[in-house]
């Protein structure tokens, strides 16, 4: 069997993980328009929170995740009586495929959550926890982290991200609505199937619209008509 001597480029190649934080916010807490020069994975582990990326708002509840694209500004808003815990992983990935899962609300399965927990467990041996205001714990990498353990951590994050590449509809910057060629009936069928698969989750109209990359008004009109 012939093999290609040239190693294939990874679809997802996490070059660096700079920080892992489990943030516990008090109600009414807000930080606005934070600019980042790397990707930031934000997952709601408990409660709910509004995440605004540029001008796009995500009303996220437990087991929701969004990845903030590199170079984007984002805002976290906590409402009254909410006390959420957010997991935030700051990482660098230059592959174009990461764009297909950035800037959209993703609902995590129990298997996805277990994979995130594995990442946390893998990092426990070589991170520095520090307590600061509004934070449950914040973990920065040791300077003396071994190459082997660091690669294991990056590989676990890569495998977690790869799980969404084939399962989520692709987003093209040049196509406002990737479902525009579908008949309305096929679109409604796709939406109904998605809701059936996630019947145990409290999915809002904003989240549903963001997932199918269309406006809330258009989503509403489909069912109203």
Buried (B, 14 or more C-beta within 10 A) or exposed (E): EEEEEEEEEEBBBBEEBEBBBBBBBEEEBEEEEEEBEBBBBBBBBBBBBBBBBEEBBBBBBBBBBBBBBBEBBBBBBBBEEBEBBBBBBBBBBEBEBBBBBBBBBBBBEEEBBEBBEBBBEBBEEBBEBEEEEEBBBBBBBEEEBEEEBBEBBBEBBBBBBBBBBEEEEEBEEEEEBBBEEEEEEEBEEBBEEBEEEBEEBEBBEBBBBBBBBBEBEEBEEEEEE
